[in-house]
Amino acid sequence: QVQLVESGGGLVQAGGSLRLSCAASGSIFSINAMGWYRQAPGKQRAFVASITSTGTTAYADSVKGRFTISRDNTKNTMYLQMNGLKFEDTAVYYCHEIISGGSWGQGTQVTVSS
């Protein structure tokens, strides 16, 4: 099973930027769609963005135009560039292997101060 480890979270002021990374173990990374999800306090985990093995992307309406998902299959790593951060982007961000029973990372905290 693929193991996923997120990094890059932190505290940032509103309007600032962060870049999250998701490092995956296992050569299967390059063939599966991958995604970012987030969970804010008291809320359910929600879809943020996804990317297929060939680079097709999709975004939640709330982050379109501000977040960019990408992947480097040679490094088994996925990224989420987050610009124009808002207070409501505060959450724990998880990367996920989008297949039945796919792996989840442990999450990385993003806190946006207003």
PyMOL commands that set and color helices and strands:
alter all, ss='L'
color gray80, all
select helices_A, chain A and resi 27-31+87-89
alter helices_A, ss='H'
color red, helices_A
select strands_A, chain A and resi 4-7+10-13+18-24+34-39+46-51+57-59+67-72+77-82+91-97+108-113
alter strands_A, ss='S'
color yellow, strands_A
deselect
rebuild
show_as cartoon
